[in-house]
Amino acid sequence: MRRRDILASLGGAAVWPTTGCDQTPPRRRLGVLLVYGETHPDVPVIVETLKDSLQKLGWIWGQNLTVDLRHGDGDSEKMRRQADELLASRPDLVFAQGVVGTTAFQQATSTIPVVFIQVQDPVGGGLVTSLARPGGNLTGVTNFDYTFVGKWLQLLKELSPGVTRARAIINPDYRARFAGYAAELARIGPLLNIRSEASGVHDVAEIERVISTLADEPHGGLIVLPDAVTGVYSRQIIDLAAQHRLPAVYAYAAQVRLGGLAAYTTSVARDVQQAAGYIDRILRGAAVGDLPVQASERFLTVINLQTAAALGLSITPSLLAKADELIE
């Protein structure tokens, strides 16, 4: 995949006045590695929010900030190659989405600062030494911890009270993360009268096999955990859940807007805004290892009413009242 300047991909950048600084900072270079392909609905949200947030901080794309962008399509090997390509351009800083993108940079450099978003358990995954003082060259925004399993199972139960079995799907290759989610599913499930467990998936064939097996018995429900694999194959997962008439709870709002049933999730735009603040501070001289890993600041319940109706589910008034977004 050839290098692309983000200015070309966006058709030009407007000049915004700088804020919070006395003069325009010198020209710098930023590498951006996204997990998703260009057609994923979250990609324009991430790119435009990053662009706008940095402009407000005085970093004008195509003027005093050169930005190189790559899309990984959820392919870990491809993203490792792209990380090497981005680092070869000698960036002052790189921005990474997800565990796969962040890990690709961690394996490729110990000196170039990395700011990440949408990473779960960065300590357990070996990305940072602690949340308060990351050390090394990585920091950023972590969106979910394992306790969110309880939120997702509770939402599934509220949507479909008859659910007694749940299967959660995620890429098993990041073992600490898989084990963390599996342990929480085993702990929380019985409290809600749900027998729940995690299944590892790498591709559409494995996803189809897990969902078909889950649907073979009654009272099943699906949890789509946050992951590059489940993100890239969102449409296929949504279609399979509909085909097998399975209620499913997702980790991201974009999946619900594509036709998934519901999500308890973070604001992707707000996560990017938080990360942009760190990018600005590092470009102005802050030490990346001294910047604490931040937690997402905004959480949303999103429900697709059309999908609920197609599944024959009645959404209770209390659940409707606490929903932040209803898709009709």
Buried (B, 14 or more C-beta within 10 A) or exposed (E): EEEEEBBEEBEEBEEBEBEEEEEEBEEBBBBBBBBBBEEBBBBEBBBEBBBBBBBBBBBBBBBBBBBBBBBBBBBBEBBBBBBBBBBEEEBBBBBBBBBBBBBBBBEBBEEBBBBBBBBBBBBBBEBBBEBEBBEBBBBBBBBBBBEBBBBBBBBBBBBBEEBBBBBBBBBBBBEEBBBBBBEBBBBBBEEBEBBBEBBBBBEBEBBBEBBEEBBEEEEBBBBBBBBBBBBBBBBBBBBBBBEBEBBBBBBBBBBBBBBBBBBBBBBBBBBBBBBBBBBBBBBBEBEBBEBEBBBBEBBBBBBBBEBBEEBEBEBEEEBEEEBBBBBE
